Amino acid sequence: MLLTSSWIPDLVLFLATISLVSYLYATRKFDYWKKRNVLYQKPVPFFGNFKEVITLKKQIGIWLREAYNAAKDTPYFGMFVFDEPYLVLKSPQLIKHVMIKDFNNFSDRTVACPDHNNVTKNFLFFMRNPEWKTNRVQLTPVFTSGKLKYMFPTAVLVSDRLQKYLANNLGVLEAKEIAAKYSTEAMARSFFGINAHCFDDENAMFRVLGRKIFDFSVRNGLVNTAYFSMQKLVRLFRINIFEKWVFEYFIDSFTKAFEARENSTTRKNDFIDILIELNKKDGGNGLFDMDKINGTGLQFFVAGFETTSSTISYTLHELCLNKTVQNKVRQEILANMKENDGLTYEGVMGMKYLDMCVKETLRKYPAVPFLDRKCVNECKLPGTDLILEKGASVYIPLVGLHYDEKYFPEPDKYDPERFANPKCNSEGLVYLPFGEGPRMCIGERLGMLTTKLGIISVLTKFEVERCAQTPDPVIFEAKSLVLQSTVGLPMTFKYITPPPA
């Protein structure tokens, strides 16, 4: 039925009404922070403050850093991800409160939990409390010092293979790709008990899958963004974090490896052996079913190979730009190996300057550029009048904190000496490359061990130098959730001159 004598004005009226209703709906919460007397960025309809991220024009960690810097002297500020209000913390004391002191009220992440997928819903990263706590307790024994010592020979074996690969491929190489071969091989052996053949075949399947997961694609960019900012759409459309064929290959490989080991007397002291051992200690009551085993193994593999390869390659990048630091850490490595007659677990853990270098790399290039928490109960932030509602979302901008001159003078400078006697977290939290509190990264020690072995394997025989293609400064890819260089990290690898005695 027409409202006027012509369909044209009726159509215009209809579209105008739809537009007005959409606008009012999209902006209905835009007075949220104003009502609470919280400084906030002015949002725009439909996007809030999130336009540059959702259109893949700006990496989310860099976007948060810019917002952090724009909000001058304030302990927190508000912003809008589409129409949802998010609180961004700047105060080290409030960050410590949320991450540690009042953890019970901030035990969940904002990221969507894919309940529609029986495997990926078992990622610790996605889980909600109290299920998260139960699984965390069950998996903690996997990463004790004793278990890492058992895995150490496997990691050394992979680092030796990296050394041999470099010896046959000297010249200008892309450090991230080299480090990714190493970390993929190390994680495949540590968690799946599988030789991934990354150093034998440039198109080894595990390396192909790793590239696919972190590829600079529109699909990956949008899916990652959806998991952190459009959780309702993830649940409604049952969006999976990985492409189907990638997911199925991993699960098939891990399931076969696990079943073969269960029926074998062979022990490799890897993740599979540890899970079998834990299940036996449970009296055969099924501590870990196959979905949980696959989900846990897949998460550790994916997170482990990306964070390890990123930290190794960024460390090499900084060392090629800072030859004095490179020579100093090499001297420590060679002296330590001479004293211990080779590589030992205790020797690697005792390399203090190497540890300082890795920590400084993680300051400049944190593996995850922001942390997120959801308020699970209404609570008041201490020292403020702000009451957070149940379900309120919180961001902690790591890149902003790690580059804040108040905590890290000359933040663009690569200076491992910052961590000679670190005091940055003495009164609050400003340095959080692995998170902090009960929900900090469970695999931190394995990641650090594998990272250090990779760096050691390079520096004992080779030196790295900048080449014409080496980026300085690094520009980060906007379509990536993690901090990845748009052009990779090319540099020159060559034998040490003169060679070590």
N, C-alpha and C positions, 0 to 999 in steps of 0.2 A: 504494500500500500504506500503510495507516494504522499509525502508531506507537502510537496509543492506541485506546481503544474508541470515540472520537468524533472527528469531523473538526474540531471547534471547537478543542480543545487542540492538535491537529496544526497547524492554521493559525496559532495564536498562536506555537507553537514555531518554525514556518517563518519567520514575520515577525520574530520576535526574533533568529533566526540571521542573517537578511539584514541587519537593522539593526546587529547587532554586527560583522559582516564589513565593512559599509559604513563604520562608525565607525572600525574599526581601520585600514582602508585610507586613509580621509580624514585620519587623524591620524598616519600612519606616519612622517612627516618632522618632526613638531612638536618633536623634541629636537635638530634640526639645529643651531640657533644655540647651544643650551645646551652641546652637545658641543664647540663651538669657542670657548666662553667669550666670546660676543658678547651684549651687551645686546639684548634683543628684547621686542617687545610680545607679551603673552599671546594666543595665537590661540584661536578657537572652532572646533569641528568643522565641516567642510564649507565654511566661509567664510574661515578663517584670520583675517586682520585686514581683509578686503576687503568685509565685509557692507554697509557704508553706501554703497560705490561701486557694487557690483553691483546693489543694490536701488534705485539712482538717487536716493539721499537726500543724497548729498554729492558735489560736484565733486572729481575726483581730485587736482587741484593743491592745493585747500584741505585735503583729507584728508591729503595728504603734509605740508603746512605744519603741521598740528596734531600729526602724529607727530614732525616735526622739532623743534617746540617742547617736546614732552613729553620727548624724549630730551635731557637737559640737556648736561652737559659730556662729550661723547664724540665721537670723530672719525667714528663710523659706528654704525649700529644695524641690527638685523635685523627683518624682518617676514615675514608669509606672505600671498601672494596665492593664495587657496584653500589648496592644500596645498604650493605651491611656495615655497621660501625666496628672499627678495630682500634684497640688501644696500643700505641707503640711506646715501649718503655725506653727511657734514656738513663734514669738514675741507677747506678750500680747497686745501691742498697735495695731498691725495689726489685731489680732483676734477681738479686740473691733471695729476696723474700719469695718471689714467685717460683723460682727454680728449686729452692731447697727448703727454706724455713716453713713455708705454707704450701708445701708440695701437695698435700691432700686435697687442697682446693684447686690445684692446677695440674692434675695428674694426666690429663688427656691432651692430645694435640688437636689442632683445628682441622687437620687433613682428613679427607673422607676415608672411611673404612669400607673397603669393597666386600661387603657381606655376600654379594652375589657370586663371589669366586671363592671356592672352598680352600684354595691354596694360598692366594695372596692375602686373604683376610687373616692368615696366620703370620704375616709379617709383624714383628714386634713394633715396627715403626707406626703401623696403622692401628694397632690394638687399643681398645679403651680399658680403663680400670673397671673392675678388679681382674678381668681376664689377663690384662697386660702383666700385672704383678705376679700372678701365678706362673705364667710362662717365663717371665724374667728370672724368677727364682729357679725354675727348672733348668734354664739354659746357662746360668752363671757358672756352673762347674766346667763348661766347655772352655772357658778363657782364663783359667787359673794359671799361675806361673809354671806349675808342674806340667800342665797340658801343653803349654807353649814350648817348653823344653822338648817334649816329645815331637812336636811339629818342626822344631828347628832344623834338623837334618834335611827335611823336605824343602824348606825354604832356601837353605844353602845350595841344594842341588839346582834349584831354579835360578838362583843368582849366578851360579857357575855357567849355566846355559846362556844367560844374558851376556856374560863376559865373552864367551866364545862367539856369539852372534855379532857383537860389536867388532871383535877382531877381524871378522870377515866382511864387515860392511862399514869401514871407516869413511869419513868425509862428512858432508852436510847431511844430517839426518833430522827428522822431526821427533823431538824428544818425547812428546806426549804419546806418539805411536809406539816408540821403543818401550817406554814405561808401561804402556797398556799391554803390550805383548807379555812383558814380565809379570805384571800383576794378574793378568788373566790366567796365565800358566800357574802362578802361585796359588791363586784362589781355587782354580779347578782341581789342583792336586790336594789342597788343604781341606776343601769341603766335599768335593765329589769323588776324590781319589782317582781322578782321570788325568791322563796326559793329553793336554789340549793341542799339542804340536804347533804352538804359536811361533816358535823359532824355526820350524821346519817348512812351514807353508804360509805364505802371505795371506792366503784366503782360508786359513783354518776356521772351522765352523764356529768354535767358541769365540774367536776374535771377531768374526762377522756379526755374531749375535750381540757382542758387546758394543760394536760400532752402531748397530741398529738401535739399541736401547738408548744411547746417548747421542744419536745423530741430530744434527741441526735441522730438524724437519718441522714443518708447520704442525704436523700431527703430534709429535712429541711435545712441542711447545704448548699447544692448546690443551692436551690431556694433562700435562703436569700442572698447568695453571688451573684447570678445572678441579683437580684434586685438592688444591689449596684454597680455592676461592668460590667454586660452584658445586659444593658438595651435594646439593639436592639433585643437580643434573646428573652427577655421577651415579647416584642411587637410582634415579628415574630411568636413565637410559643404559644402566648396567655397563658403564664404561670401564674397560680394563686398562690397567697401567701399561701393559705390554701388548704388542700385536700378537694375534693368536698363534701364528706359526713359531714365533720366537719363544713364547711361553711353552708351547707343546714340546718343542725340542728340548728345552732345559729339563722339563719334568720327566720326559721319557728317559733322558740320559741319567738323571739322578736316581730315578726309580730303579732302573736296571743295575746301576752301580751298587745301590743299597742292597737289593735283593741278592746280587751275586756275593757280596761280602757276608751277608747273613748265613749263606750256605757254604762259606769257605773258612778255613783255619788261618788264612793269611791276615796279618795285621800291618797296617801302614801308619798307625798312630795319627790318623786324620779325624775330621769331623764325623765321618760315618762310624768309625770304630768307637769314638766317644759316645755317640748316641746309642749304639748297640750295648755298650757297657752300662750306660745309665738305665736303659730299659731292663737289663738283667738285674741291676740292683733294686729296681722297683718290683721285683718278684714276678715279672712277666705280666703286670697289670696294664700294660699299654700306656706308659707315660707319654709316649709320642706315637700318634697314629701317622699314617703315610701322608695325609694332607699336611699335617703339622711339620713333619720331617721335610717334605718338599718345600713348603713355604719358608721354613727357617733356613734351609740350605740355599734356596734361591735368593732370599734377601741378603744373607751374608756374602754370597758370591757377588751379586750386583753392587752392593754398597762397598764391599771390600776392594774390588778391582778398580772402581772409579776413583775412590778417595785415595787409594795407594798410588795409582798412576798419576793422578793430578798432583799429589804432594811431591813425588819424585821428580816429575818433569818441571814443576815450578822451582824446586830447589836447584836443579841443574841449570835452569834458565837464569836464576839469580847468581849462581856461581860462575856462569860464563860471563856475566857482566861485572862480577866482583872477584877478580883473580886472586887478590890478597886473601879473601875469605876462603876461596877454593884451595889455595895452597896450605892454609892453616888447618883446615879440616882433613885434608889428605895426610898431612904430617901426623895428626892424631891417629888416624886410621892405621897407617903403616906402623907406627910405634906400638899401638895396641896389639896388632896382629903379631908383631915380633915378640912382644912380651908374653903373649898367650900361645905362641907357636901355631898361629892360624886363627880361624874364626871360632869363637865360642859364644854361647848364649850370654854368659856373664860379661864377656869382653865387649860384646855389642851394646849391652845395656849400660856399660861403664864408660862409653864414649861421650863425654860431657859436651864437647864443642859440637859434635854432630847432632846431639840432642837439641842444643841451642839453635842450630841452623834449621832443623826441621820445625821447631816451634816458631821461629821467625817466619818461615814459609807459610805456616798455617795462620799466622797473624795476617799476612798480606793477602793470602789466597785461601780463606777458610773453605773446607770441603763443602759445607752447606752454608750459604751466605746469610741465612736468617734462621731463627728458631720461632716456633709457634706454640702457644698453649691456649687451652680453653678453660674458662672458669666453670667448675662443675657444681659449685655452691655459691650463693650470694656471699660476698665478703667485702670488707673495707680495706683499702690499701693503707698500710701504717704511715702515720705522719701526714696524711691527707684527709680531705673530706670526701674523697671519691669512693662510692660504693659500686662495685662491679656486680652486675646481675648474673644469675645463673645462665650459662651459655655464652657469656661475653668472650670475645676473641682477643688474644694478645699476641703482638709481634715483638721479637727482640732482634734488632738490626745489627748483626755481627759485623758487617763491613763498616757500618757507621762507627761502632765502638772501636774496632781494631784500627781505624784510621783517625781517631780523635786525638788531637795534639795534647789534650790534657793528660791523657794516659800514655801515649806513645809519641814523644817528641820526634819531629821530622818523620812522620808516618810513612812517607813514600820511600824513605831510605831503608835498604836491607841491612839491618844491624843485629846480628845474633847476640851481641853483647847485652842486649836488653834483658836476656834471660839468664845472665850469669848469676844474678841474685834477684829473681823476679819478685816484684812487690805489687804487680798490677791488680791482683785479686785480694789484696790484704783487707780492704774495707768494704768490698762489694764485688760484683762480677763484671769485668769488662773484657776478659779474654776467655772465649768459650768455643774453641774450634771443635770440640767433641760434645758440646753441651755441658751440662753440670747437674748435679743432684741425682736422685734415684733413676732418672730417665736419661742419663748421659749415655753415650755410645757404648754398648756392651763389648764391642770388638776393638776398643781403642788400643789395647796392648798388642794384639795381633797385628793391627794396622801399622802401628809404630815400628814393630819389629820387622815386618816385611818391607816397609818403606826404607828403613835404615840399611837393611841388607842390599836392597836395590841400589842405593846411593854408593854404598861401600864397593859393590862389584864394579861400578863404573870408575870410581876415583882411584882404586888401587892400581889400575893399569892405564887409564886414559885421562885425558884432560878435555875440558869442553871450552870452546871459544865462540864468541859471537861471530856471526857471518852477516852478509848483506841483508838476509831475509829475517834476521832475529828482531822480533818486535820490541820496541822500547819507547813508550810504555806499552803494556798489553791492553788491547781493546777487547772487551768481553762480548761474547755472542749473546744477543738478546733472546734468541729462541731456546736457550739452554737454562734449565733450572739451576745448574751448578755453574761455577765460574770457569768458562772455557774460552780460550783465545780464538778470535775470529780467523786467524791465519796459522793456528798451531804454534809450536815453539821450536822452530828450526834453529840448529846451531851446528858447529863443527866438532866432531869427535875425532881425536887423534891420540896416538901413543904419547905417554909422558916423555918429555925431553928435559934432562936425561932420564932414562928409565930407572925405576927404583932398584936399589941394591938387593 
